[in-house]
């Protein structure tokens, strides 16, 4: 399995269904890559609905085949997995399990996301490839964070001088200084030294400036540039090495994304949104017995685990999933109606978390507990409609959070151009299923232990 973090389904050049040309005016064109070459020989699901718009909750659904309320992870960093992973199933069936990630603070032991993993690697692709050659039966997972901002670069180790040059170029272009930007997003997903953190924050300050000034086209153009850079400088070579190492063996390659990216009044990247470009992701399956095909009827990320369970371990051992196997679609080319799908977004108040940690650092050991996540929005898909229920909303581009109880309906007949429509029947049809899907009782910690742990993982002295 390979996860390309933050890659929209239409962030793949060979995907014929594209949303973003109708949303942004961009200069950058996506280039054909080794991934596109692989897709031409693979089964490509290009209309997959992720169960959440952020890394932890989305991967939890991939790994378990369960909706967030049933696997335990529904937000950014507060909730933990309490369901069996596909890695645990693999071990029970005699597989060695390998897990490589670029985001160890999110995809790691703290959220229970690596239960069942034998070898855990951080930013080490080569060691993961080497382990594939040592065992007859291996289930491996490679996670790449380069498409996430800082777009294309990830950190100083991989971005190097190109990363620094891009930051300096953008600061000069927009005449930015540190004092001109109020940086709110202080989260980081991996271990960074002080220099790396400073360059990341400079990049994020540029993003904050562009967003506050409604320069969404420029932001999305940076995103497209990052996709091209990632393939050119990282993923093309990785795929070449992977295919070479798998020669002569019986293998299945599965490539997917957790969420996409979008910039608008209602979307800060993927932080607070169920924008279609954020929750529509790709799944690609490649093997010698899989015939190439595009499939655009709707499926869900929860469908991958039961698919792997059936293909790899046999249907008779399948546990209970919220998703359903895609095996008949892949191998028998069966066409189904669009599958009903759901997604949620619980927004994280990072500013409040940081203030609380500052209180702890100042010696206030009993700093008041805070609501680290808020029930923001949830959506459901039925036939050719999407209904988004808004529980809360940021206005003025994130300055104020207000409570709501509204629903928006979109006609998805044209997958490239969703249209907002008035349809009370769809609202009535999906109202209860959406509320049931999102019926999560948030568990609060009575101390600051989880906050301490989060920032200790990032290297802070808490």
N, C-alpha and C positions, 0 to 999 in steps of 0.2 A: 504494500500500500504506500502511496505517495500523496502527501497533502501539500498543496500549493496555497499557502495562507493568503487570503485577501484577493484571490483571483476570481473575478466575475466570470460567468459563463460566456459573456460576449467579450471578455478579455482575451479570448483565443481567436487568432486570425481566421482560422478555417471554419469557425462557427458561422453559419449563414444567417442566424437570427441575432440581430444586434439592436439593443436598446439605446446605447449611448449616443449614436449619431443624431437621434431625435431629441436628446437632452442637452448636449454640449456642443459648442463650436470649438473644435480642437485642430491643432496643426500636426500633431504626431499621428502617424499611421502605424498600426500593428504590423510587424514583419512576420513572415512565415518562419517557423522554427522547427527544431527536431521534434517538438511535441506535435506540431501539425503533421509532420511526416508520420509519426506513430499513429495519430488519429486516423489517417487514411487507411490504416491496416487494423483498425480497432472498432469496437462498439462504443459509440459516443452518445450518452444521454445529455442533451443540452438544455433540458428544462427540469432541473432538480431543485426542489424547495428545501432549503436548510431550515432546521427547527429553531435556529436562533441566529442573531446577527453578530455574534462574537465567538472567539476561538474556543473557550472552555466548553460552553454549552453545546456548540455545534459538534465538536469532536466527540463529546460524550454520547450524542445520538448515533454518530457513525460507529462508535466502538461497542455500543450495547443494543442498537436497534430499538431503543425506547425513547419516548417523548421525555422532555426535561422533568416533568412532574413525577415520572416513574423511574428515572435513573438518578435523580438527586441534584443535578447541576442545571441551574436555570439562569444564573447571572455571571458576572465577571470573575469574582474571586471569593465570594462569601460561602457558596454552597459546595458540597462535596459529593462525589460519586458514591452511590450505595448499591450498584447493580453489577452483575457479572460482565466482564469485557470479552471481546472476541479473542483477546490474547489468552485469557484463562481457558476458553473453549479449545484454543489451539494447543495449549500445553496438555490438556486432558486427552487430546488426540495424537500425542507424540511429537508435536512440533517444538523446535527451538524458537524462542521469540526475541526479536531485536527491535529496539525503539530508539530512533535518532530524532532529536528535535532542535530547532533553533530558538524555541521559547520555553526553556526549562522552568521558569517561574509559573507558567500557566499549564503546560503539558508535562506535568511531573508528579512526584509522589504526594505533594501537599494536597492535591484535589483527588487523589486516588485514581488518577487517570492511567497509571502504568501498572495497575494490578495485573499480575500474570506475565510480566516482562522479565526475561532472563538477563538481557544485556541492555543497559540504558546509556545512550551516548548523547553528548551535547556538542552541537556544531562540528560533528566529525563524520562526514559522509564516507570517507575512505574506509574507516574501521568498520562501518556498517556493511559496505560492499565486501570487505574481506570476510566478514562473518557469514555472508551468504554462501561462500565457497566451502565452508568448513563442515556443514551439516547437510544431510540428505533432505530433511524436512524442516524448512524455516518459514516462519511468518515474520516478515519484517515491515517496519513502518519508518518512512523517511519524511520528516516535516521540514519544509523550507519557508523561511520568514522574509525573504528578500522583496516580495511584492508589497508587503506591508511598508508603511513609511517608517524610516526614510526610504522612499520608493527606489527599489533596485539595489540598495546598498547594504542594508541591515546594520552594519557596524563598520568601524575603522578597519578591522581585519580584512573584511571582504571588499568594502568600498574604496579603501585607501585614498589616494590623492584625488581620484575622480569624485568621491564623496565630498571632500573638503572643497574642491573647486566648485562643485555645484552649489554648496551652501554659500560660499563667498559670492558667486555669480548672482544668486537670488537676493542676498542681502544688499548688494550694490544696486541691483535692478530696482528694488522697491525702497531703497534708501532706509534700511532698517537699522536700528540700534536696539540694544537690549532693553533700554528704558521705554521704548515705544510700544512694547507688547506686554500684555498681562497673560502670562502662561498659565493655563488652567489644567491642561492635560500633563500630569507629571508621571504617569505610569510608564514602566518599562517592562519588557517581557523576558529579558535575559540578563546574565551577569555582565556588567560593564565596569571598566575602570573609570577614573575621574575624567580623563580626557575624552573617552568615548561618550560618557554621559553629557559632557558639555556640547559636543558636536550634535548629539541627538536633540538636545534642548534647543540649540540654535535652529535646527531644522524644524522642530515643532513650533517654534516662535514664528517662523515664516508661514507655516500652515495656518496658525491662529490668525495672523495678520490677513492673509488672503481670504480666509473664511469670513472674518468680521467685515471685510470690505467687499464681500459678495463677488469675489473673483473665482467663481466656481469653474469657469472654463479653464483658467490657468491651473487650478488644482487638479482637475481631471487630466489635463495634458501632462502634468508631472507624473500622475499615476500611470498613464500609457507609456511614458518614457521609461518609467521604472520596470514595467513588464518587459519591454524590449531589452533593457539592460540586463535584467535577471537571466533571460534566456541566452543572450549573447555571451555573458561572462560567467555563467554558472550552470544553468540547467541543460543546455545543449551538450556540454561535456559530460555531465552526470549521466544523462540518458545513454550516451555512447558507451560509457564505462559499464553501466548496468546491463545493457543488452549484450555486451561482450562477455561479461561474467556469467550470464545466464545461458550462453550458447551450449547446446547439447543437453540441456536439462528440460524438465517438464515444469513450466512456470505459468503463473497468472500475474499480470501487472494491473493494478487498479490505481488510477490517478483521480484525485478529487480536490475540491476546495471547501473550506469551511464557510466562507462568506465573501462578499464582494466589497465594493467601495462606491460611495455616491456623495455628492456635495450639493446641497440645496438648503433652503430655509428649514426643511424638515429632516435634514440628514447631515450630521457631522461625521463624515467618513463612513463608519459603521457603528458609531457609538450609540446612537439614539433613534434607530430607524428600522422600519420594515420595508424600505424602498425595494422595488422589484429587482433593481440592479445589485442590491446587497444580498438578498436572500435567494436569488436564482443562481445556482452554481452548477459546475460540470461534474459528471462522473464518466470516466473512460476505462474500459476493460479491454485488455489485450492478451491474447493467448493464441496458440497454433490452431485450436479448434473453435475459435470465435470468428465469425465472418464479419467483415467491416459493415457498419451501418450507422446512420443517424437516427435518433429516436427523439421526437419532440413532444410526445404526449407527457403529461406531468407525472413525475415520480417524486419520492421524498428521500432525504438522507437516511432516515430510519430504515429504508429498504436494503441498504448495503449489507448490514450484519447478517440478516437472515439469508441473503443471497450467498454470501461467503460460507455460511453455515451449511447450506445445502450443497454447494459446489465442492467444498473441501472436505466436509465431515459426514455428509449424508443426511437426507431429509428426516430419517427416522429418529435422529438425535436432536432435532430442532427444539430448543426451548421456546417459551412464550416471548414473542416480540410484538411491538406496536406496528412495525413495518412488515412487509410481505416480500417474499423472494421475487427476484427479477429473472430467474433462470429461464422460464418459458419465453420471455421476451428476447433474451440474449441468444439462446440456442435454437429455439423453434421459430423465432421471428414472429411471435404472437403479438398482435396489436391490442392493447387495452384502452378503455376509456381513461381520461385523466383521473389520476388517483386524488382523493380528497387529501388535503395537506394543511398543516398548521405551522405557525412560527410565533415566537414571542421575543419581546425585548424588555428586559429589566435594566433600567439605567442605574449606573453607579455614580454616587456623589463623591468623586475623587477629591474635590476640594475639602469636603468635610473630613474625609479619612486623613488627609494630610494635616489638617488642623488638629485632629485628635492625637496623631502621632507626635506633633510638636508639643502638645500638652504633656504627653508621656515623657518626652525627652526633657521637659522642664521639671520633672520630678512629680508630676501629678499622676501617681500610679493608678488612682481610681477615676481617671478621666471618664466623663459620661459616655455611655455607649451610644452609638448613632445608628440610624437606619442606613446601612451601607448600600442598599439597593432599593429602587422604587419600581413598582409595577407600572410600566410605561405604556406598552401597547401589545396587542396580539392580533393575529390575523388567521383567517381560514380561507381555503379554496374549495369551491364546489362547482363542478362542470366548468364553464368558461368564465366564472366570476371569482373575484378576490374581494374579501371584506376585511377591512382593518378597523379594529376597535381601539379607540384612543382613550386610555385611562388618564394619562397626563401628557403634557406637551411643553417643550421648551419654546418660548417666544423670544423675539429679538435675537435670534441666532444663539440661543443658549443662556441668555442673561437671566431669564426668569422662568421658573417652572410652575405651571398652573395645572390644576386638576380639571379633567374633562370627563364627559361620558358621551362621546360621539362616535359615529361609524362612517367610514367612507367605502364606497363600492366601486370596483374597477371592472370593466369588461375586458377580458383577456383574450378575446377571439383572435386579435392580431398580436402575436407574442412580441413583436417589435415595437408596438405602440399601444400600451394599455390606456384605456380611456375611462376617466372618472364619470360615473353615471349615477342617476338616482334610481334606486331599485329597492323598495321597502320589502319586497318578498325575499330577496337575498339576505337582507339584514335580519329579517325574522327567522329565516332558515338557519343562519349561521350563528346567531346570537348566543344560544345556549351551548352549542359545541365549542365555540371559542372560549366562553367563560369556563367551561369544564376543563378544557385543555390547559387553561392558564390558572386553574384553581390551586395555587401553591401557597402553603402556609410557611412564611419565611421564619426561619429559626434564628433568633438573636443570641449572640454570645453575651454572657453576663460580665465578661471582663474584656480587656483589650488584647487578649492573647492572639486572636487571629490577625489583628493589625500589627502587633509586634512581629509575628511570624512573616507576614508579607514583606515588611520592610527589612527584616533581618536577611531574608533571601536576596534582597537587592544590595546588601552590603552596608546598610545603615546600622549604627550603634544605638539600639533601642533598649 
